[in-house]
Amino acid sequence: MAIQSSARVAVIIKRETILGTAAGTSGGDVLRITDSPGFDPDRNAIESAEQRADGTTAMGRLGSRSLTGSFNGELTVGGAVDVILEAMMRGTWRAALQITQATAGLTSITTTTTTIVAAAGSWITAGVRVGDIGRLTNHSTAGNNNINLRVVSVTALTLTVAGIGTNAAAPLTTNAVADTSFEFTILKKLVNPAVPVRYSHTVEQSRTDIDLSMIFLGCRVTAFSISCRPNSMATFTVTFTGLNWTALVTGTSPYYTAPAVTTGLALVADDSAVRYNGADVAVITGFDLDFTIGADTDSVIGSTVAPDVIDGNWRASGTITAMIQDHSNVALWEAETIFDASIALQEPGTAPLPCLGFYLPAIKLRKAVAPAGGGTGSLVETLDVMIGPKVAASGYDGTSVIVYSSAP
């Protein structure tokens, strides 16, 4: 009889149409995991209070089911990561927005190394917002095409942009000749919607050596965190709260047929750009984001399976570690100054480079602390970040977090 190894496993996720009813077997997305706890199915123990003459305790029973689980992985662009992010934000991906010279009366553009200037019309009316990540195509200067550009400010006529990686400071080539035929495409994005959208998933844990699987039903994403460090893969942890599970019998595994798997490289912090309080910075030594949704399953009479995963408020927080250059962060903390921050990551290779970004339009420091010193290397301070919603304004989306992805 074969024995299942710890390494050869597969995790596949697919959105459910009806909460707690298994998604169809066709398709799904492979979740590219690292060492992970996985799901922890459990049943409440019901203890007997019977008093027996022999002094023993009567056999207990098993009651309502409960289900939680978490998986770790390396951040990639698209696939299961996009499915999870959509569920975590309780929103819907906005399709990539294509803007041309005919959009909102823009007519034509010229470029400097850091700006895209329209001759007329309005970038704001066209739909561009601060924090957006976009790409020029069909531009007369070939070197300006297919570069991931972060929009750091927007007015009616001028986009101020920054790149990612080696071309962050001056991503464009200057062209003072009006270009009357161009495209500027904003990557698809997620914002916090006015009305949360609640998703559930069927998740399979496939044990490939023994050709057996367990499927977990009614799974809502209740936490997602990312962690970025120098010389390391950018990593994530996703947590689910679910309703029920089924252990498949021999001959019925795997559950999903032909699930999709992304093939892109894992993202690393070295190929990223961090913007903090209005400027790109190169002293960040760590960047962590944590998203959580309070959730619970309530037991009911007549069934061991709860009717729903009741989710509560969405919350975001973060931690940044940085080399100390001055006391500016202490001043921001003391004054409760609200500012913005972002991190954008991209794969290496030939443009257009796959990209994943997070923009936080309204944050402030809950704490700024550093040790007294000692040892070697730079003195590093830890900044605990509070994240709240920004009110929609000219050139800004109303949201707490915006997520960008170059995946279709």
C-alpha positions as CSV (number, residue, x, y, z in Angstrom):
1,M,0.0,0.0,0.0
2,A,1.3,3.5,-1.0
3,I,2.1,6.0,1.8
4,Q,1.4,9.6,1.1
5,S,4.5,11.9,1.2
6,S,4.4,15.3,2.7
7,A,5.6,17.0,-0.5
8,R,3.5,15.7,-3.4
9,V,0.2,17.4,-2.7
10,A,-2.0,19.8,-4.6
11,V,-4.5,22.5,-3.5
12,I,-7.1,23.7,-5.9
13,I,-9.7,26.4,-5.3
14,K,-12.9,27.2,-7.3
15,R,-15.7,29.7,-6.6
16,E,-19.1,28.2,-5.6
17,T,-22.3,29.2,-7.2
18,I,-24.3,28.2,-4.1
19,L,-22.8,28.4,-0.6
20,G,-21.8,25.0,0.7
21,T,-22.6,23.2,-2.6
22,A,-19.6,21.8,-4.3
23,A,-18.4,23.7,-7.3
24,G,-18.4,21.9,-10.6
25,T,-15.5,19.5,-11.2
26,S,-14.2,21.2,-14.3
27,G,-11.4,23.8,-13.9
28,G,-10.4,25.5,-10.7
29,D,-7.1,27.2,-10.0
30,V,-4.1,25.5,-8.4
31,L,-2.9,27.3,-5.3
32,R,0.9,27.2,-5.4
33,I,1.7,26.5,-1.8
34,T,4.7,26.3,0.4
35,D,4.7,24.3,3.7
36,S,1.2,24.9,5.0
37,P,-1.1,23.7,7.8
38,G,-4.1,23.3,5.5
39,F,-7.6,22.7,6.8
40,D,-8.4,21.5,10.3
41,P,-11.8,20.0,10.2
42,D,-13.3,19.5,13.7
43,R,-16.5,18.5,15.5
44,N,-17.5,19.7,18.9
45,A,-17.2,17.1,21.7
46,I,-20.4,16.7,23.7
47,E,-19.6,15.3,27.1
48,S,-22.1,13.3,29.1
49,A,-22.9,14.5,32.7
50,E,-24.4,11.1,33.7
51,Q,-23.5,9.9,37.2
52,R,-22.6,6.2,37.2
53,A,-22.3,3.8,40.1
54,D,-19.0,2.5,38.7
55,G,-17.5,6.0,38.7
56,T,-16.7,6.1,35.0
57,T,-17.9,8.6,32.4
58,A,-20.3,7.7,29.7
59,M,-19.2,7.8,26.1
60,G,-19.6,11.3,24.6
61,R,-21.0,12.3,21.3
62,L,-19.8,14.5,18.4
63,G,-21.8,17.6,17.6
64,S,-21.5,20.5,15.1
65,R,-18.8,20.7,12.5
66,S,-16.3,23.6,12.4
67,L,-13.7,24.2,9.7
68,T,-10.7,26.6,9.5
69,G,-7.6,26.3,7.4
70,S,-4.6,28.3,6.2
71,F,-2.2,28.0,3.3
72,N,1.2,29.7,2.7
73,G,2.7,30.5,-0.6
74,E,4.8,32.8,-2.7
75,L,3.1,35.7,-4.4
76,T,2.6,35.3,-8.1
77,V,0.5,37.2,-10.7
78,G,-2.9,35.9,-11.6
79,G,-4.6,32.5,-11.0
80,A,-5.6,31.5,-7.5
81,V,-4.0,34.7,-6.0
82,D,-6.4,36.9,-8.0
83,V,-9.3,34.7,-6.9
84,I,-8.3,35.0,-3.2
85,L,-7.7,38.7,-3.4
86,E,-11.1,39.3,-4.9
87,A,-12.7,37.3,-2.1
88,M,-10.6,39.1,0.6
89,M,-11.5,42.5,-0.7
90,R,-15.2,41.4,-1.0
91,G,-15.3,43.2,-4.3
92,T,-15.1,42.6,-8.0
93,W,-12.1,43.1,-10.2
94,R,-12.6,46.2,-12.4
95,A,-11.5,45.3,-15.9
96,A,-8.4,47.0,-17.3
97,L,-9.3,50.5,-18.5
98,Q,-8.0,51.5,-22.0
99,I,-7.6,55.2,-22.6
100,T,-6.8,56.7,-26.1
101,Q,-6.4,60.1,-27.6
102,A,-10.2,60.1,-28.2
103,T,-11.0,59.5,-24.5
104,A,-12.3,62.5,-22.6
105,G,-11.0,64.8,-25.3
106,L,-7.3,64.2,-24.6
107,T,-6.4,64.7,-28.3
108,S,-2.6,64.1,-28.0
109,I,0.2,63.7,-25.4
110,T,3.8,64.6,-24.9
111,T,6.2,63.0,-22.4
112,T,9.0,64.0,-20.1
113,T,11.0,61.4,-18.1
114,T,8.3,61.5,-15.4
115,T,5.1,63.0,-16.9
116,I,2.5,62.3,-19.6
117,V,1.0,65.6,-20.6
118,A,-2.3,65.8,-22.5
119,A,-3.0,68.7,-24.9
120,A,-6.6,69.0,-23.8
121,G,-9.4,67.2,-22.0
122,S,-9.0,65.5,-18.6
123,W,-7.1,62.5,-17.3
124,I,-9.4,62.5,-14.3
125,T,-12.5,62.4,-16.5
126,A,-10.9,59.6,-18.4
127,G,-10.7,57.6,-15.2
128,V,-7.1,57.8,-14.0
129,R,-6.6,57.9,-10.2
130,V,-3.6,58.3,-8.0
131,G,-2.1,54.9,-7.2
132,D,-3.1,53.4,-10.6
133,I,-0.6,51.3,-12.5
134,G,-0.7,51.7,-16.2
135,R,1.2,51.1,-19.5
136,L,1.6,53.1,-22.6
137,T,1.3,51.3,-25.9
138,N,1.2,52.4,-29.5
139,H,3.4,55.4,-28.5
140,S,5.7,56.9,-31.2
141,T,8.7,56.5,-28.9
142,A,9.2,52.7,-28.7
143,G,11.0,52.9,-25.4
144,N,7.9,54.3,-23.7
145,N,5.8,51.3,-24.5
146,N,4.8,48.5,-22.2
147,I,6.5,49.9,-19.0
148,N,4.6,49.5,-15.7
149,L,4.0,53.1,-14.6
150,R,2.7,54.1,-11.2
151,V,0.6,57.2,-11.2
152,V,1.8,59.3,-8.3
153,S,-0.2,62.4,-9.0
154,V,-2.9,63.4,-11.5
155,T,-4.4,66.6,-12.7
156,A,-6.6,67.3,-15.7
157,L,-3.7,67.5,-18.1
158,T,-0.7,65.9,-16.4
159,L,0.0,62.5,-15.1
160,T,3.2,62.3,-13.0
161,V,4.5,58.7,-13.0
162,A,7.2,56.5,-11.6
163,G,8.5,53.1,-12.7
164,I,9.3,50.0,-10.9
165,G,12.8,48.6,-10.3
166,T,15.8,50.1,-12.1
167,N,13.8,52.7,-14.0
168,A,11.7,53.9,-11.1
169,A,13.0,57.5,-11.0
170,A,12.8,58.3,-14.7
171,P,10.8,55.6,-16.5
172,L,10.0,57.5,-19.8
173,T,11.9,59.0,-22.7
174,T,11.2,62.7,-23.3
175,N,9.2,63.3,-26.5
176,A,8.1,66.9,-27.0
177,V,6.3,66.1,-30.3
178,A,2.6,65.6,-29.8
179,D,1.6,62.0,-30.2
180,T,-1.9,61.8,-31.6
181,S,-2.3,58.0,-31.6
182,F,-1.6,56.3,-28.3
183,E,-3.1,54.0,-25.7
184,F,-2.7,54.2,-21.9
185,T,-4.1,51.1,-20.2
186,I,-4.8,51.0,-16.4
187,L,-4.3,47.5,-15.0
188,K,-7.4,45.8,-13.6
189,K,-7.9,46.7,-10.0
190,L,-9.9,46.0,-6.8
191,V,-11.3,48.5,-4.4
192,N,-13.5,48.2,-1.3
193,P,-17.0,48.3,-2.7
194,A,-19.9,50.3,-1.1
195,V,-21.7,46.9,-0.7
196,P,-19.5,43.9,0.1
197,V,-19.7,40.9,-2.2
198,R,-19.6,37.6,-0.3
199,Y,-17.9,34.7,-2.1
200,S,-17.5,31.1,-1.1
201,H,-15.3,28.4,-2.5
202,T,-14.8,24.6,-2.7
203,V,-11.2,23.8,-1.9
204,E,-9.6,20.4,-2.7
205,Q,-6.6,19.0,-0.9
206,S,-5.3,16.3,-3.2
207,R,-3.0,13.6,-1.9
208,T,-1.5,12.5,-5.1
209,D,0.6,9.5,-4.0
210,I,-2.4,7.7,-2.7
211,D,-4.8,9.2,-5.2
212,L,-7.2,10.5,-2.6
213,S,-8.6,13.9,-1.9
214,M,-10.6,15.8,0.7
215,I,-12.9,18.7,-0.5
216,F,-13.9,21.5,1.8
217,L,-17.1,23.3,1.2
218,G,-18.5,26.8,1.9
219,C,-15.0,28.3,2.4
220,R,-14.9,32.0,2.8
221,V,-11.6,33.9,2.8
222,T,-11.3,35.5,6.3
223,A,-7.6,36.7,6.3
224,F,-4.9,37.4,3.9
225,S,-1.4,38.7,4.6
226,I,1.7,39.5,2.5
227,S,5.3,39.8,3.6
228,C,8.2,41.3,1.6
229,R,11.8,41.2,2.7
230,P,15.1,41.8,0.8
231,N,16.6,38.8,-0.9
232,S,13.5,36.7,-0.3
233,M,10.4,35.7,-2.2
234,A,7.3,37.8,-1.4
235,T,5.0,35.5,0.5
236,F,1.4,35.3,1.5
237,T,-0.8,33.4,4.0
238,V,-4.5,32.9,3.3
239,T,-7.0,31.8,5.9
240,F,-10.4,30.2,5.3
241,T,-13.5,29.6,7.5
242,G,-15.7,27.0,6.0
243,L,-18.8,24.9,6.6
244,N,-18.3,21.2,5.7
245,W,-16.0,18.6,4.2
246,T,-16.0,15.3,2.4
247,A,-13.3,12.6,2.2
248,L,-13.5,11.2,-1.3
249,V,-13.3,7.5,-1.8
250,T,-10.9,5.6,-4.0
251,G,-11.7,6.2,-7.7
252,T,-13.2,9.7,-7.2
253,S,-10.0,11.6,-6.8
254,P,-8.8,14.1,-7.8
255,Y,-12.0,16.1,-7.7
256,Y,-11.1,18.8,-10.1
257,T,-10.2,18.0,-13.7
258,A,-7.7,20.1,-15.6
259,P,-7.3,22.9,-13.0
260,A,-5.3,25.9,-14.3
261,V,-1.9,26.7,-12.8
262,T,0.0,29.9,-13.3
263,T,3.5,29.5,-14.6
264,G,5.0,33.0,-13.8
265,L,7.9,33.4,-11.5
266,A,7.4,34.2,-7.9
267,L,7.7,37.9,-7.0
268,V,10.6,39.2,-5.0
269,A,11.0,42.4,-3.0
270,D,14.1,43.3,-4.9
271,D,12.1,43.8,-8.1
272,S,9.7,46.2,-6.4
273,A,9.1,49.8,-5.6
274,V,7.9,51.2,-2.3
275,R,6.3,54.7,-2.0
276,Y,5.9,56.2,1.4
277,N,4.5,59.6,2.4
278,G,4.7,61.0,-1.1
279,A,8.2,59.8,-2.2
280,D,9.9,56.6,-3.3
281,V,12.1,55.3,-0.6
282,A,15.1,52.9,-0.6
283,V,15.5,52.3,3.2
284,I,12.6,50.0,3.7
285,T,13.8,46.6,5.1
286,G,10.4,45.0,5.5
287,F,6.8,45.6,4.4
288,D,3.9,43.5,5.7
289,L,0.1,43.9,5.0
290,D,-2.6,42.1,6.9
291,F,-6.3,41.9,5.9
292,T,-8.8,40.3,8.2
293,I,-12.5,39.7,8.3
294,G,-14.1,38.6,11.5
295,A,-16.2,35.5,10.9
296,D,-18.0,32.7,12.8
297,T,-20.3,29.8,12.2
298,D,-23.3,29.5,14.5
299,S,-24.5,26.0,15.5
300,V,-28.2,25.2,14.9
301,I,-30.6,22.5,16.1
302,G,-31.3,19.7,13.6
303,S,-28.0,19.9,11.6
304,T,-24.3,19.5,12.4
305,V,-23.5,21.9,9.6
306,A,-23.9,25.7,10.1
307,P,-26.1,27.5,7.6
308,D,-23.5,30.1,6.8
309,V,-20.1,31.6,7.6
310,I,-21.2,34.9,9.1
311,D,-18.5,37.5,8.2
312,G,-18.1,40.8,9.9
313,N,-16.1,43.9,9.5
314,W,-13.1,44.1,7.1
315,R,-9.9,45.5,8.6
316,A,-6.4,46.2,7.3
317,S,-3.2,46.9,9.1
318,G,0.5,46.8,8.4
319,T,4.1,46.9,9.6
320,I,7.0,48.6,8.0
321,T,10.6,48.4,9.1
322,A,13.1,51.0,7.9
323,M,16.6,52.3,8.4
324,I,16.5,55.4,10.6
325,Q,17.7,58.6,8.8
326,D,15.9,61.2,11.0
327,H,13.0,61.6,13.3
328,S,10.4,62.3,10.6
329,N,8.4,59.1,11.4
330,V,8.2,60.0,15.1
331,A,6.8,63.4,14.0
332,L,4.3,61.7,11.7
333,W,3.2,59.5,14.6
334,E,2.9,62.3,17.2
335,A,0.9,64.5,14.8
336,E,-1.4,61.6,13.6
337,T,-0.5,62.7,10.0
338,I,-2.5,60.8,7.4
339,F,-0.5,60.0,4.2
340,D,-0.3,57.3,1.5
341,A,2.0,54.3,0.8
342,S,2.3,51.6,-1.8
343,I,4.3,48.6,-2.9
344,A,4.4,47.4,-6.5
345,L,6.1,44.1,-7.5
346,Q,6.9,42.8,-11.0
347,E,8.5,39.8,-12.6
348,P,11.9,40.1,-14.4
349,G,12.2,39.5,-18.1
350,T,11.0,41.3,-21.3
351,A,8.3,44.0,-21.2
352,P,5.4,44.0,-20.6
353,L,6.3,42.6,-17.2
354,P,3.6,40.9,-15.0
355,C,2.8,43.1,-12.1
356,L,1.0,43.1,-8.8
357,G,0.6,46.2,-6.7
358,F,-1.0,47.4,-3.4
359,Y,-1.9,51.1,-2.8
360,L,-2.9,52.4,0.6
361,P,-4.3,56.0,0.1
362,A,-4.9,56.8,3.8
363,I,-2.6,55.5,6.5
364,K,-1.1,56.7,9.8
365,L,1.4,55.4,12.3
366,R,0.1,53.7,15.4
367,K,3.6,53.4,16.7
368,A,7.2,54.2,15.7
369,V,9.8,52.5,17.8
370,A,13.5,51.5,17.6
371,P,16.0,49.8,19.9
372,A,18.7,51.9,21.6
373,G,21.3,50.3,19.4
374,G,24.2,47.9,19.5
375,G,25.6,45.2,17.2
376,T,26.3,45.8,13.6
377,G,24.4,47.3,10.6
378,S,21.9,50.1,10.5
379,L,19.5,51.0,13.2
380,V,16.1,49.9,12.2
381,E,12.7,51.3,13.4
382,T,9.4,49.4,13.4
383,L,6.4,51.3,12.2
384,D,3.0,49.9,13.0
385,V,0.5,51.2,10.4
386,M,-3.2,51.9,10.8
387,I,-5.2,51.8,7.5
388,G,-8.5,53.5,7.0
389,P,-10.8,54.5,4.1
390,K,-10.1,57.5,2.0
391,V,-13.1,59.6,0.9
392,A,-13.4,59.7,-2.8
393,A,-12.0,63.0,-4.2
394,S,-10.8,64.4,-7.5
395,G,-8.2,62.0,-8.7
396,Y,-8.7,59.5,-5.9
397,D,-10.8,56.4,-5.4
398,G,-12.8,56.1,-2.2
399,T,-11.4,53.0,-0.6
400,S,-9.0,51.7,2.1
401,V,-6.8,49.6,-0.3
402,I,-6.5,49.3,-4.0
403,V,-5.0,46.1,-5.5
404,Y,-3.7,46.0,-9.1
405,S,-2.9,43.0,-11.3
406,S,-1.7,42.7,-14.8
407,A,-3.3,39.3,-15.2
408,P,-6.3,39.2,-17.6
